[in-house]
Amino acid sequence: MRTYDKSLIEVWEWKEKVYDEVKGLSPEDYIKKIKNDADTILSRSHVELVSTSFSDKRKKVA
C-alpha cells in the first residue's frame, strides 16, 4: 500500500469538493459561478483589477 503526503491528500479532497459543486452546471452557469466566486474573493481581499487594452500597451512601448 502506498502512503501519500498529507498535503497531496488535502489537494485531492479540495479538487473533489470543487468538482461536486460544479458537476451539474451548464457551461453558462459554470462561467457565472466562477466569475461570482472570483469577484467575491477579490472584493473580500480588497483587490481591484484595472482593464487595459493591447493597443494602449503597444503605444506606450513603441
N, C-alpha and C positions, 0 to 999 in steps of 0.2 A: 504494500500500500504506500502511496506517495504522501508526503507531507508538504503542504503548501504554506507559504508565508502568510501571516495574518493579514497583511495589507492587501495581498492579492485576493484573498477571500472576501475582504471588505469591498474591493472593486467589483468583484463578481456579484455580490449582493446588491450593490448600488445599481449596476447595469440591469439586473433582473427587475428591480423596483421601477426603474425608468421605463423599461420595456412594458411592464404590466400597466403603467399609466397611459401609454400611447398606443397599445396594440390594436385597439378597436377604432381608432380615429381615422377619418378620411384624410387625404393629403391636405386639404384646405384647413381642416380643424387642427391637424398636426402643426401646420405652419403658424396658425393663430396661437396655439398653446406655447410654442417655442418663443414667439415674439412677446407674448404676455409675460412669460417667465423671465425672459431677458430684461424686459422693461422694469419688472418688479425688482430684480436683483440690482440693476443699475441705479434705480431711484433709491433703494434702501442703502446702497453704498455711496450715494451722492456722486455718481459718475455721470457726466454729461458728454455725450458724443457729438462732435461737430461734423457735419457733412462737408465734403469738398469735392470738386469736380476735377477730372483729369485735365480739362482744358486750362483751369487755373494753375495747376501744378506745372503744366507744360510752359505757360507764360513765365512763371517765376524762375524756372530752371534755365530757360533759353535766354 
